[in-house]
Amino acid sequence: MIPLSNLTLPNLPENVAAPGYDRTKLTPGIVHFGVGNFHRTHLAVYVDRCLARGETDWAIIGVGLKPGGEAKAEAYRAQDGLYTVTEYASDSGVSCRVIGAMTAYLNAPAEPEAVLAAIAAPATKILSFTITEGGYNLNEETGEFELGTITDLSGRPQSVFRFVVEGLKRRRRAGLGGVTLMSCDNLRSNGTVTRKAFLSFAEAYDPETAAWMEEFCRFPNSMVDRIAPKVGSAEAERANAASGLADKLPAIAEDFIQWVIEDDFADGRPAFEKVGVELRSDVHAFEAIKGRMLNASHMMMCYPSVLMGHRVVDRAVADPRIRDLLLAFLDSVAIPLIAPPDGVSLKAYRDMILRRFSNPAVGDQVLRICHDGVSKLPIFLSATTQETLEKGGDPTILAYHLACFRSYFFGMDDKKEMFEVIEPKLTVQDEAVVRDGTPLDFLGITPFASLTLQKNDEFVTAFQKACHVIENRGAGSAFAELVAPLVY
């Protein structure tokens, strides 16, 4: 196989698309925090398209924040920031492209000054983020920034908040203009969340910089969408076999991609509208259908699926029980509560969700979706649950799903096979309730406290019944007994 670097770009295999531009002429205009699979197959792909149109001022400097990232940084340096994206279509088509948008990668724990200098550089116009839904440090109940958990208000920068605000402080003192702080994370009102988080930290760290940020920086809301699974050794071998390249850091994704963003930038932006990005003022409406249909369907699917023994998403959705559960949830619970944006059919969007989930080539893992449910469930299902109960809707499907979520914490499926449970946001107090409490106690843990589910008699009855059946006969039997009569 051919190693990947600037030197080998002229000799790529015929089936691999090369960056359509001269990388030596690029200037970094974007500093991105969190160079994970989603960023590499989403924002970086759109920027790559812009660079191919002749825009030279928007290359990306990637920043990794996690300790122990030396090997990753060295791999990017060895490849000159290049990596492949292999796209798998639902019709089994495969396409490979080398992305050249990232011209430098910085390991923040080892190179803090380089990161701060990149933020403060005159050419930098955008700071972008994929730091996960929980990375903005806002309390799930109050929406307030949890400053007390941040340990680097003084001393060496460690958190994304300190790096960004310290870098912007240097810009302010140098008399430079403001920048756009652009979240590409999968959460509602991500720009508003970003504004709240970073201004809150700045007010505690340097009030003058906070005031400057409020006046001169921008925080556009956006809706992002693409399935980009984790790349393990097997996935990497498969991607490299498709490309013919010895890529140390390959990325994979489905062939679907979408980005809707407000056109609210402090000092220019790439011509995103020329490469498939939708610039709209009604981002909230797109957020609603994605969060309450697609993301909620992911969550609705994953816990019953893992309990029924499924580990890969497309195989789970091929199970008639899971497919019918999703259809029943979308048609009878989610869609009636959603006002679609102009020009969008919710039924067509529903069909698109099922088609994407059924893509056998992507190989998305059910447990990847399950993990960190404590953070994700309140974001994607709380509003639907609350409105359903307020309107007197049937709570059976939602109660069944929540009962499956409770059973997931015990790490054993219907076949008595164990699986890994990763819930970093579960508090010690909530963990004790999950482990030792009753089903009714479970409804009061932090992620669901604001819904006051314990006070809704109809929901409590449906939930306790689902818990009882799952505990005694499994999630599959609970579906057949409780949910199937609503479907068939």
C-alpha positions in Angstrom: 0.0 0.0 0.0 1.1 3.6 -0.6 1.9 5.7 2.5 0.0 9.0 2.7 1.8 12.3 2.7 2.3 15.4 0.5 5.0 13.5 -1.4 2.6 10.7 -2.4 -0.4 12.9 -3.4 0.6 12.9 -7.1 0.7 9.1 -7.1 -2.7 8.2 -5.5 -4.6 5.2 -6.8 -7.0 6.0 -9.6 -10.1 5.3 -7.5 -9.0 7.9 -4.8 -9.9 11.6 -5.3 -7.0 14.0 -4.4 -7.4 17.5 -2.9 -8.1 19.7 -5.9 -5.8 22.5 -4.8 -2.2 23.4 -4.0 -1.8 22.9 -0.3 1.4 25.1 -0.2 -0.8 28.1 -1.0 -3.2 27.7 1.9 -3.5 30.0 4.9 -5.2 28.7 8.1 -8.4 30.6 8.9 -10.1 28.0 11.1 -8.9 26.6 14.4 -10.9 23.5 15.3 -11.1 21.8 18.7 -11.9 18.1 18.7 -10.5 16.4 15.6 -12.7 13.3 15.8 -14.4 11.2 13.2 -17.4 13.5 12.9 -15.4 16.7 12.3 -13.1 14.9 9.8 -16.1 13.7 7.7 -18.3 16.9 8.1 -16.8 20.4 8.5 -13.4 19.4 7.1 -15.2 17.9 4.0 -17.1 21.1 3.4 -14.0 23.2 3.9 -12.1 20.8 1.5 -14.8 21.5 -1.1 -14.4 25.3 -0.6 -10.6 25.0 -1.0 -11.1 23.1 -4.2 -13.1 26.1 -5.5 -10.0 28.3 -5.1 -10.5 29.7 -1.7 -7.1 29.7 0.0 -7.7 31.5 3.4 -9.7 28.8 5.2 -7.4 25.9 5.9 -7.8 24.2 9.3 -5.5 23.9 12.3 -6.7 21.0 14.3 -6.4 20.9 18.1 -6.5 17.8 20.3 -7.2 18.4 24.0 -7.0 15.0 25.5 -3.9 13.9 27.5 -1.9 11.1 25.9 -2.5 12.3 22.3 1.2 12.2 21.2 0.7 9.1 19.0 -2.2 10.7 17.2 -0.3 14.0 16.7 2.7 12.1 15.4 0.5 10.2 12.9 -0.9 13.4 11.6 2.6 15.0 11.3 3.8 11.9 9.4 0.9 12.3 6.9 1.2 16.1 6.7 -2.4 16.4 8.1 -3.8 14.3 5.3 -6.3 11.5 5.8 -8.8 9.5 3.8 -12.6 9.6 4.0 -14.2 6.4 2.7 -18.0 6.8 2.1 -20.3 3.8 2.0 -23.6 4.2 0.2 -26.7 2.2 1.0 -26.5 0.6 -2.5 -23.0 -0.8 -1.5 -21.2 1.9 -3.5 -17.8 3.0 -2.1 -15.9 6.2 -2.7 -12.6 7.4 -1.3 -11.2 10.9 -1.0 -8.1 12.4 0.6 -8.9 15.4 2.6 -6.3 18.1 2.6 -8.0 20.9 4.6 -6.1 20.4 7.8 -2.6 21.8 7.4 -1.5 21.4 11.0 -2.5 19.4 14.1 -1.6 20.6 17.6 -1.6 18.4 20.7 -2.7 21.0 23.2 -1.3 19.4 26.4 2.2 19.3 24.8 2.0 22.5 22.7 -0.1 25.0 24.7 1.7 28.1 23.3 1.2 26.9 19.7 -2.5 26.6 20.3 -2.8 30.1 21.9 -0.7 31.5 19.0 -3.0 29.9 16.5 -6.1 31.5 18.1 -4.4 34.9 18.3 -3.1 34.8 14.7 -4.5 37.7 12.6 -5.5 35.2 9.8 -7.8 33.2 12.2 -11.4 34.0 11.7 -13.3 31.0 13.0 -12.9 28.8 16.1 -14.9 25.7 15.6 -15.8 22.8 18.0 -16.8 19.2 18.2 -16.3 18.6 21.9 -19.4 16.4 22.4 -22.8 17.3 23.7 -21.6 17.3 27.3 -18.5 19.2 26.6 -20.0 22.7 27.1 -20.3 22.2 30.8 -23.8 23.4 31.3 -26.0 22.1 34.0 -28.7 19.9 32.5 -31.4 21.2 34.8 -30.6 24.9 35.2 -28.7 25.6 31.9 -26.0 27.4 33.8 -22.3 27.0 33.3 -20.7 24.9 35.9 -17.6 26.9 36.7 -16.8 25.0 39.8 -15.8 21.9 37.7 -13.1 23.9 35.8 -9.6 23.6 37.3 -7.6 25.9 35.1 -8.7 29.4 35.9 -5.0 29.9 36.8 -1.9 28.1 35.9 -1.4 26.1 32.7 -4.3 26.0 30.2 -6.1 22.7 30.1 -9.7 23.1 29.2 -11.1 24.3 25.8 -12.6 27.3 27.7 -9.2 28.5 29.0 -7.4 28.0 25.7 -10.1 29.9 23.8 -10.5 32.8 26.2 -6.8 33.1 26.8 -6.2 33.2 23.0 -9.0 35.8 22.5 -7.5 37.9 25.3 -4.3 38.0 23.3 -6.3 39.0 20.2 -8.0 41.8 22.1 -4.7 43.1 23.5 -3.2 43.0 20.0 -6.1 45.1 18.6 -7.3 42.4 16.4 -11.0 41.8 15.5 -13.4 39.3 16.9 -13.9 35.8 15.6 -16.8 33.4 15.1 -17.1 30.6 17.7 -18.9 27.9 15.7 -20.2 24.7 17.3 -20.5 21.7 15.1 -21.8 19.5 17.9 -25.1 17.7 17.8 -27.2 19.7 20.2 -30.1 22.1 20.0 -29.2 25.8 19.8 -25.5 24.9 19.7 -24.5 28.5 19.0 -26.5 29.8 22.0 -25.0 27.1 24.1 -21.5 28.0 22.9 -22.1 31.6 23.7 -23.4 30.8 27.2 -20.5 28.5 28.0 -17.6 30.6 26.7 -18.9 34.0 27.9 -19.5 32.5 31.4 -16.0 31.2 31.6 -14.6 34.5 30.3 -16.6 36.6 32.8 -14.9 34.6 35.6 -11.4 34.6 34.0 -11.1 38.0 32.4 -14.2 40.3 32.4 -12.7 42.7 29.9 -12.3 39.9 27.4 -15.8 38.7 28.1 -17.2 42.2 27.2 -15.0 42.3 24.1 -16.3 38.8 23.0 -19.9 39.8 23.6 -19.4 42.8 21.3 -17.2 41.5 18.6 -17.6 37.7 18.4 -20.5 35.7 16.8 -22.0 32.4 17.8 -24.1 31.0 14.9 -26.6 28.2 15.6 -26.4 25.2 13.3 -27.8 21.7 12.6 -25.2 19.1 11.6 -25.9 15.6 10.4 -23.8 12.6 9.2 -23.2 9.1 10.5 -19.4 8.7 11.1 -18.8 5.5 13.0 -15.8 4.8 15.2 -12.9 3.4 13.2 -11.3 0.4 14.9 -8.6 -1.8 13.4 -11.1 -3.8 11.3 -12.7 -0.7 9.9 -9.3 0.8 9.2 -8.2 -2.2 7.3 -11.4 -2.2 5.3 -11.0 1.5 4.5 -7.4 1.2 3.5 -8.1 -1.9 1.4 -10.7 0.2 -0.5 -8.3 3.2 -1.0 -5.1 1.3 -1.5 -3.4 3.7 0.9 -1.6 3.0 4.2 -3.6 5.7 6.1 -2.7 5.7 9.8 -5.9 7.7 10.6 -8.7 6.8 8.1 -12.2 8.1 8.5 -15.4 6.4 7.3 -18.9 7.7 6.9 -22.2 7.2 5.1 -22.7 9.1 1.9 -25.4 11.4 3.4 -24.2 14.8 4.7 -26.2 17.9 5.8 -25.4 21.2 7.5 -27.8 24.0 8.1 -26.3 27.2 9.7 -27.2 30.8 10.4 -25.3 33.2 8.3 -23.9 35.1 11.3 -20.1 35.4 11.1 -17.8 38.0 12.7 -15.2 38.3 10.0 -16.0 36.4 6.9 -16.5 32.7 6.1 -15.9 30.2 3.3 -18.5 30.2 0.6 -20.3 27.4 2.3 -23.4 28.0 0.2 -21.5 26.9 -2.9 -20.7 23.5 -1.6 -24.0 22.2 -0.2 -24.4 24.0 3.1 -27.8 25.5 3.7 -27.6 29.1 5.1 -31.0 29.7 6.8 -32.6 31.8 9.5 -34.9 28.9 10.6 -32.2 26.6 11.9 -34.3 25.9 15.0 -36.9 24.1 12.8 -34.2 21.9 11.2 -32.8 21.2 14.7 -36.3 20.2 15.8 -36.9 17.6 13.1 -33.3 16.2 13.4 -33.3 16.1 17.2 -36.8 14.9 17.7 -36.9 12.4 14.8 -33.4 11.3 13.7 -31.5 11.6 17.0 -34.5 10.5 19.0 -34.9 7.5 16.8 -31.2 6.6 17.4 -31.9 6.6 21.1 -35.3 4.9 20.7 -33.6 2.1 18.7 -30.4 1.5 20.6 -31.5 0.3 24.1 -34.1 -2.2 23.0 -31.7 -3.4 20.3 -28.8 -4.1 22.6 -31.1 -5.9 25.1 -32.5 -8.0 22.2 -28.9 -9.0 21.4 -28.1 -6.7 18.4 -24.7 -5.0 18.2 -24.8 -3.5 14.6 -27.4 -0.8 13.7 -28.4 -2.1 10.3 -29.0 -5.6 11.6 -31.0 -4.2 14.5 -33.2 -2.2 12.1 -33.7 -5.3 10.0 -35.4 -6.9 13.0 -39.2 -6.3 12.4 -39.7 -5.5 16.1 -37.1 -2.6 16.1 -38.3 -1.3 12.7 -41.9 -1.3 13.9 -40.9 0.4 17.2 -39.3 3.2 15.2 -42.2 3.6 12.8 -44.7 3.6 15.7 -42.6 6.2 17.6 -42.2 8.5 14.6 -45.7 8.3 13.3 -47.7 8.3 16.5 -45.4 10.1 19.0 -42.8 12.4 17.4 -44.3 13.7 14.1 -47.6 14.9 15.5 -45.7 17.3 17.7 -43.4 18.8 15.1 -43.9 21.8 12.8 -41.6 21.2 9.8 -39.5 23.9 8.0 -40.8 25.2 4.7 -40.2 22.7 2.0 -39.6 19.7 4.3 -41.8 16.6 4.3 -41.7 14.8 7.7 -42.8 11.5 6.1 -40.0 11.7 3.6 -37.6 12.6 6.4 -38.9 9.5 8.3 -38.2 7.3 5.3 -34.7 8.8 5.0 -34.0 7.9 8.6 -34.9 4.3 8.1 -32.9 4.1 4.9 -29.8 5.5 6.5 -30.1 3.3 9.6 -30.5 0.3 7.3 -27.2 1.0 5.4 -25.3 -2.3 5.8 -22.0 -0.9 4.7 -21.5 1.6 7.5 -21.4 -0.9 10.3 -22.4 1.6 13.0 -22.3 0.1 16.4 -25.4 0.0 18.6 -23.3 0.5 21.8 -21.7 3.6 20.4 -25.2 5.1 20.3 -26.1 3.7 23.7 -23.1 5.1 25.5 -23.5 8.4 27.4 -27.3 8.1 27.3 -27.4 10.2 30.5 -26.3 13.2 28.5 -28.1 12.4 25.2 -31.6 11.2 26.3 -32.6 14.6 28.0 -31.5 16.4 24.8 -33.4 14.3 22.3 -36.4 12.9 24.1 -37.4 15.1 27.0 -39.4 17.6 25.0 -41.3 14.9 23.2 -42.0 13.1 26.5 -43.1 16.2 28.2 -45.5 17.3 25.4 -46.9 13.8 25.0 -47.8 13.7 28.7 -49.2 17.3 28.7 -51.4 16.5 25.8 -52.6 13.2 27.3 -51.0 11.0 24.7 -50.3 7.3 25.1 -47.1 6.9 27.1 -46.6 3.2 26.4 -43.8 3.5 23.8 -41.9 6.2 25.8 -42.3 4.2 29.0 -41.1 1.0 27.3 -38.0 2.8 26.0 -37.1 4.2 29.4 -37.5 0.8 31.0 -35.0 -0.5 28.4 -32.7 2.3 29.3 -32.9 1.3 32.9 -32.2 -2.3 32.1 -29.2 -1.3 29.9 -27.3 -0.1 33.0 -27.1 -3.7 34.2 -25.0 -4.7 31.1 -26.8 -8.0 30.3 -29.1 -8.7 27.3 -32.0 -11.1 26.9 -29.5 -13.9 26.0 -27.6 -13.4 29.2 -24.6 -12.0 27.3 -22.7 -9.1 28.8 -22.0 -5.7 27.1 -20.1 -2.6 28.1 -21.9 0.3 29.8 -20.2 3.7 29.5 -22.0 6.5 31.3 -19.4 9.2 32.3 -22.0 11.7 33.3 -23.9 9.4 35.8 -23.4 10.9 39.2 -22.5 8.8 42.2 -26.0 9.4 43.7 -27.8 8.5 40.5 -25.6 5.4 40.2 -26.7 4.2 43.6 -30.4 4.7 42.6 -29.8 2.7 39.4 -28.1 -0.1 41.2 -30.2 -0.4 44.3 -33.4 1.6 43.8 -36.9 0.7 42.6 -38.2 1.4 39.1 -40.1 4.4 40.6 -36.9 5.7 42.1 -35.2 5.5 38.7 -37.7 8.0 37.3 -36.2 10.6 39.7 -32.6 10.4 38.6 -31.0 13.6 37.4 -31.6 13.3 33.6 -35.3 13.0 34.1 -35.9 15.0 37.3 -37.3 18.1 35.5 -40.0 15.9 33.8 -41.4 14.9 37.2 -42.4 11.5 35.7 -43.1 10.1 39.1 -46.2 12.3 39.4 -47.8 11.0 36.2 -49.8 8.0 37.2 -50.3 6.7 33.7 -46.6 6.9 32.8 -45.6 5.3 36.1 -48.0 2.4 35.6 -46.7 1.8 32.0 -43.1 2.1 33.1 -43.4 -0.2 36.1 -45.1 -2.8 34.0 -42.4 -2.6 31.3 -39.7 -2.9 33.9 -41.4 -6.0 35.4 -41.7 -7.8 32.0 -38.1 -6.9 31.0 -36.7 -8.1 34.3 -38.6 -11.4 34.1 -38.9 -12.2 30.4 -36.7 -9.8 28.5 -37.0 -6.7 26.3 -38.3 -8.8 23.3 -41.1 -10.2 25.4 -41.9 -6.7 26.7 -42.2 -5.4 23.2 -44.5 -8.2 22.1 -46.7 -7.8 25.1 -46.8 -4.0 25.5 -45.8 -2.3 22.3 -46.9 -4.7 19.5 -50.6 -4.3 20.2 -50.2 -0.6 19.4 -48.4 -1.4 16.1 -50.2 -4.3 14.5 
